[in-house]
């Protein structure tokens, strides 16, 4: 078990930290505040999350780039310093085996963030005999400040011109005079920033952001809020959005995270390219005629035939809708298709809907795309 150094702060906010863990870390699923109120803060002002349960690995050395390039389907040689990338990682059969973000901090210096899958095994296997150091980082903690006021809150206190940091840019800098890495991104479909710092400094950073954010209406945000915002944004969470157990990237809608013209061999390359166009299911969303969230694992039925499965569901008070992410047979995936959701506790009608449910063009995440 790992523990966030911020657990004392979470307990003071009302979290008992005895719910489900993630990556062997207890996480603050709830606070005294309502997660729907926290979501309003994230959508209209700012919310501060502790996402230190991320698995972080430092990968350095002359062969670091080559090893990482042999693990993922994106071409890491194209990744510039001070940038990050989401990439597909598959096994020999071309099946998704983890989610992974690779951050390049130098020519031979990378920080890898991954889920609960096979990345450690793949790094271990492909690093054998190479000029590379792979070091799990259990000290670094990660804060995620999300919302339209995040830039305004942080700007006076960081050592860079934060407004110039591009989406998925990551840079070594300072905040409140403390050495950190700041990246632009997050899991809430808002403009936001992630702050990577040592355990000894993270409490100070947490406290100062909340103090300085008070005039802006900031709230500490729980993982129930994070779950709400990421379902509203239709952002996938490995392995929960891959219920088949042998899901291909194409079935999960992750073709954008594969470089089809990548010349270098990587694990599962032939298999994953061969599986393109052979999707058994399609990733999508449904809006449900229900006053509560539908359960993950509920069957999606059409004319009495099972045609899909709910992967994650939430009731969004912000959108005033019961929404769910799903896998469905491609022939039933057209927007507007009427289906029935059959769970263990309830049944309701639903229709296939456009995703993301919130901000379909993701303009809130990076408004630069509509400028000019």
N, C-alpha and C positions, 0 to 999 in steps of 0.2 A: 504493500500500500504506500502511496505517496500522499502528502498533505500539502495544501497551499499554505504558505506563511500568512495568508490573509484570512484563515479560518476564524480567528478571533473577531475580525471585522464582520464576517458573515454571521457569526453567532449573535453578535450585538444587533444585527439587522433582522434577526428572527429565524435564521436558518438553523435547523437541527443537524444538518450534514449527515443524516443517517439514511438517506434514500439510495437510489441506484448510483453506483460509481461509474466513471468513464475513464478508461486507460489507467485503472487502478488508483484513481484519485476521487475522494469524496468531493461532491460539487454542491453549490448552493442552489438547489432547485427552487426554493421559495424564500421570500422575506416576509416581513409584516405587511408590506405594501402589496396591493393587488397587481398581478402580472399584467393585467389589461391596462392599468394606470401606468405601469412602467413602459408598456408598449407605446402609449400615447406620448410619453416623454421622449422615447427614442424617435418617434415619427415627427414630433414637432419641436423638440428641444435637444436633449442629449441623454443618453443612458450609459453607465459605466459597468462593464462586465469583467469578471475575472475568468479568463479562459486558459488558466495555467495548466489545465489538464491535457492540453495538447502534448503530443509526443514530439520532442525536439531532439535532433541529432546534428552534431557538428561533423562535417565531412571536409577534410583538408588534405593537401598533398598534390604532387605532380600528376597523379592518376585519378584525382577526384572527379574531374569532368568526365573522363572516359567511363568510369564505373557508374556514375549516375546516368550517363547517356545509354548504358547497357540495361538500365532498369526500366526506363520510361519511354513512352512513344512520342514524346516531344523531343526536338533536337536541342539538346542543352548547349551545344556549341554556339547557338544563336542567342543565348541568354546573356544579356549585358550585365556588367557590374552594377549593383544597387537596384536590381530588379528581381521580381519573383515570378513564378509561373506555376499554374496548376497543370498537371500532366496525368495521362492515363498510365496506370501500372497494372499489368496483367501477368498471369502465370504462363507456363508453357502451352496451355490449352487455349490461350487468348481470353481467359476469364478474368474479370476484375478481382484483384486480390488486396487492394488497399486504396485509400485516397492519399495524395501526396502533393505537397507544395515545396518547390525548391527555390531557395533564395540565394542569389549570388552576391557575396559581399567582397569578393576579390577574385583575381585570376584563378586561384586554386583554393578558394575559401567559400564554402557553402554552409547554409543552415537549412536543414530539412525538417519540415513539419508533416507528420503523417498520422493516420488513424490507427485503428486497432487490428490492422491486417499484417501482411507478410514483409513489409519493408525491412525490418531488422534482419530477417532471415536472408532476404535478397542481398542486402548490403554485405552481410557476413560472407555469403557464398562468392559474390563477385569481387570482393576485396582481397581474397586470398592471393598472396604472393605479389601484391601490387604496392606501389609507393603511395600509400594512403593511410590516413588516420581517421577512424570512425569512433566518435565519442558521444555516448548518450548524454544529454544535457538535462539533468534533473534540478539544476539550480535556477535557471532562468524562469521567471514568471512572466505572464503575458496579460496585459490589460487591453481591453477593446472599448474605445470610446466611440459611440455611434450616434449619429443624428445631425441635423442641419446646423446646430450650434457648435459642433465639435471643433471645427476649424477656428472659430472665434475664441473658444475657450483656451485652446492650446497655443495659438500663434505667439502671444507675448512671452512665452516661457520656454520655447525650444530654440536650438542653436542653428536652425536652417529657416529659409523662407518656405514655410509649410505649404502655402498656397501653390507653390511650384512643384510640389511632389506629385508625380503622376500616379494614376491608379496602378496598383501593384508595384509601386516604387518602394524600396526599403533602403534606409541609410543610417549609418552610425552617426549619432549626434548627441546632444544633451537635452535634458528637460530639468528645470529647476537646478541646473548645474550638475546633474547626475548623468553619467554615461549610459546611454541606451541605444537600442535600435528602434526606429520608428518606421512603420510601414503603413501604406494607405490601402485599406481593404476592410473586410469584416464579413459578418454573417447575418446582417440585418437589412440589407437592401437600402442603406442610407450612406451618405458620405461619412466615412469614419476612419479611425486611425488605431493601429495596434502598437503597443509599447512593450518592448522586450527589455527586461531589466533583471538584475540579480535579486535573490531573495532578500538580501540585507537592505536593499533600497526600495523594494516595491511597496511596502506599507506607507512610506513617506510619499511616494508618488500617488498612490491611491487616495490618501488623505488630502493632499494638496489639490488634486483635480476636483474632488468633491467640494472642497471649501471654495475654490475659485470658480467653480461652476454653479454655485448657489444662485447668483444673480441671473443666471441663464435658465434656471429651472431644472438643473440636472437631477437625475435620480440614480442610485445604485440599482442595477438591473439583474434579476435572477435568471437562472437557466430556463425556467418556465417561460419567461419573456423571450429569451433567445429562441426557444422552440417555436413560439408564436410567430416571431418575426421571420424566422427562416422558412416556415411553411408558407406564410404569406408571400414570401419571395420565391417559393418553389426551389430552394437550395437543397441539394441532396446531402445525405448524411450516411456514410458507409458504416456498416453494411445494411442499414435499415431500409434504404431505397433499392436494395438489390436482393429481394426475397427469394429468388429462384435458387441461389447458391452457386449458379454457374452463369451469371449474367454477363453478357458482353458489353463493351462500351457503347456499341451502337444501340443496344436495347435500353441503356440508361440515358440515352441522349447526350453522350459525351464524345461524340465524334469531333467536336471542336478542340478537344484536348489531345488529338492525334495529328502528327505531321505525316500526311500520306506520302510525301516525297522524301522522307528521312532515309538516307542511304545506309546509315550505320545499322548493324544488326542489334536488336535488343530482345530481351526475353519475351517470347510469345509473338514475335513480329509476324511470322508467316500465318499463324493461326488467327490472329486478330484481323489481319487484312482479308483473309479468306472468309471470315464470318460477316463481313460487310454486305448488307443486302439480304441477309438471312435471318432477320430479326423475328423472334417468336412473339415478342411483346414490344410495346412502345411506352416510354415514360410520358406521363401527362398529369392532368388534374381534373377534379370534379368539384362542382358546387352542389351541396347536399341540402335537401329540404328537411332540415333538422335544426333544433334549437340547442344542440350540443355537438361536441366533436364525435365523429365516427371513429371506430377503433382500427388501429393498424391490424392487418390480417383479415379484415372483413372482405367477403366475396363481392365482386361486381358481377351482376347478373343482367342478361338481356334476353327477354322472351323465355325465361326459365333455364337458360344456359349460362354456365359460368364463363365469363369472358375476361376477367381480370381480378386484381387484388389491390386493396388499399395498403399503401406503404407507410404513410404518416397522415394523421388527421388533427385538425384543431378547430375550435370555434373562435373565430376572430370577431371580438366586439368592435374592433377598429373598422373592419369591413362590413360588420353585421351579417356575416355569412359563416356557415359551416363548410369548411374547405378541406380538401384532402389531396395528397399526391398519390399516384397510382401507377401500376403497370397494367396495360390492357392490350388485348390482341389488336394488331394494327388495323384490321378491317372495321373495328368499332371505335377508333380514336378520333373521328371527325368532331370538330367543335359543334356542340349542340346535341350530340347523340344522347338520347334519354336512356338511363340505366337504373338499376336498383342496387342499393347497398345492403347487403345482408350480413350482419354481425352476430355475435353470440348473444348480445343483449337487446339489439334493436334492428329495425329495418326501415329504410327510407328511400324515397326517390331521389335521383340526382341527374345531373347532366354534365357531359364532358365540357370543360371550360378552358379558355386560354390561360396559359401560365407565362410569367408569374401572375399570381392573383393581384398583387400589389405592384404598381408602377411597372407595367408590362414592358416598357422600353428601357427600364433601369436608368432613367434620367437622374433620379435622386442619387444613385450611387456615383455616377460620374457625369455631371451636367455639362462637361466640356464637349461631349459628343453632339450637342445641339447648338453650340455657339458657332457663329460665322455663317 
